[in-house]
Amino acid sequence: MLELQGLTVRAGSDPLVEDVSLDLVEGSLTCLIGPSGCGKSSVIKWLAGVLAPELQTKGDLHLDGQTVELPHDAIAYQPQQDTLFPWLTICENARLGLEIRGMERRTARDRVRRLFPAFGLDGHEDSFPDQLSGGMRQRAAFLRTIVQDARILLLDEPFSALDAVTRLQMQDWLIDRLAERPRAVLMVTHDLYEATQMADRILVMAGGPGRIIADIPISTPRADRSEATLADIRSTLKSMLLKETP
Ligand SMILES: Nc1ncnc2c1ncn2[C@@H]1O[C@H](COP(=O)(O)OP(=O)(O)OP(=O)(O)O)[C@@H](O)[C@H]1O
């Protein structure tokens, strides 16, 4: 579905990412892991079309075999922080992206409001972000991303600001939402447990400059994943990350 070939990112003469290629498949969640600073966000930001303009980049991107220009409507991006505007209600925050893309305000509001129950936000349409818990804010950020109805979701550490229990709940919740409508998902995480529990495939990056050093499919169905079934793969990933962390 989405194929990236040979992404290179440089800051002047300093190579940040070198020859990264990956493909994303509909109905499949790919996790991107790697040591801090190895270039994970740079890859995901480039795919989203929001990488800092002062960086020099080279790479080919194809969607269903066609070359695409970035940013592209088929690709939705959720940055590390929830980035909800504090002066807008949750409903206004969620519909903003649709309005920017030209949707009439009433249509955007109706489309967004229909999703509130499934996102556990029923009754909070007119709340402001600081009136919600961390988990609710994160669900609101997901709502804003998912309402764009993009076929490809790029999620940069979507659960990093959450406490441990909310994080586990949100992981299950996201998997359920994705099952309702298959999309291709690329998710950056630092959490090996999260990656092995959620991913269909894990890409491991190393730094200096950033490159992909392993591509590990996880074929065990999510419902059958347990500490025992995932122990070997977690241990392999842990060794790789320890070796690559400066
Ligand atoms: N605009 C920029 N100009 C120069 N260097 C940059 C710029 N943006 C990022 N970098 C550098 O690129 C490298 C990769 O950064 P990036 O944020 O992609 O890493 P990361 O793997 O996502 O890190 P983390 O896991 O800590 O979020 C880092 O060394 C960073 O300092």
The ligand as a MOL file (V3000), in Angstrom:
LIG
                    3D

  0  0  0     0  0            999 V3000
M  V30 BEGIN CTAB
M  V30 COUNTS 31 33 0 0 0
M  V30 BEGIN ATOM
M  V30 1 N 15.6760 20.3370 12.6770 0
M  V30 2 C 16.7700 19.6430 13.0130 0
M  V30 3 N 18.0150 20.1200 12.7790 0
M  V30 4 C 19.1310 19.4160 13.0990 0
M  V30 5 N 19.0900 18.2030 13.6800 0
M  V30 6 C 17.8760 17.6790 13.9580 0
M  V30 7 C 16.6600 18.3590 13.6300 0
M  V30 8 N 15.6090 17.5760 14.0160 0
M  V30 9 C 16.1580 16.4660 14.5570 0
M  V30 10 N 17.5000 16.5320 14.5180 0
M  V30 11 C 18.4520 15.5100 15.0100 0
M  V30 12 O 18.1480 14.3170 14.3160 0
M  V30 13 C 18.4010 13.1850 15.1350 0
M  V30 14 C 17.1920 12.2920 15.1310 0
M  V30 15 O 16.1340 12.9580 15.8400 0
M  V30 16 P 14.7000 12.2720 15.9730 0
M  V30 17 O 13.8370 13.1940 16.7770 0
M  V30 18 O 14.2340 11.8660 14.6410 0
M  V30 19 O 15.0690 10.9690 16.8320 0
M  V30 20 P 14.1310 9.9670 17.6230 0
M  V30 21 O 14.6690 8.5910 17.3900 0
M  V30 22 O 12.6990 10.1960 17.2580 0
M  V30 23 O 14.3740 10.4230 19.1270 0
M  V30 24 P 13.4540 10.2240 20.4460 0
M  V30 25 O 13.2730 8.7500 20.5950 0
M  V30 26 O 14.2800 10.8060 21.5350 0
M  V30 27 O 12.1490 10.9780 20.1790 0
M  V30 28 C 18.7660 13.7290 16.5010 0
M  V30 29 O 20.1780 13.7130 16.6230 0
M  V30 30 C 18.2560 15.1480 16.4710 0
M  V30 31 O 19.0180 15.9940 17.2990 0
M  V30 END ATOM
M  V30 BEGIN BOND
M  V30 1 1 1 2
M  V30 2 1 2 3
M  V30 3 2 2 7
M  V30 4 2 3 4
M  V30 5 1 4 5
M  V30 6 2 5 6
M  V30 7 1 6 7
M  V30 8 1 6 10
M  V30 9 1 7 8
M  V30 10 2 8 9
M  V30 11 1 9 10
M  V30 12 1 10 11
M  V30 13 1 11 12
M  V30 14 1 11 30
M  V30 15 1 12 13
M  V30 16 1 13 14
M  V30 17 1 13 28
M  V30 18 1 14 15
M  V30 19 1 15 16
M  V30 20 2 16 17
M  V30 21 1 16 18
M  V30 22 1 16 19
M  V30 23 1 19 20
M  V30 24 2 20 21
M  V30 25 1 20 22
M  V30 26 1 20 23
M  V30 27 1 23 24
M  V30 28 2 24 25
M  V30 29 1 24 26
M  V30 30 1 24 27
M  V30 31 1 28 29
M  V30 32 1 28 30
M  V30 33 1 30 31
M  V30 END BOND
M  V30 END CTAB
M  END
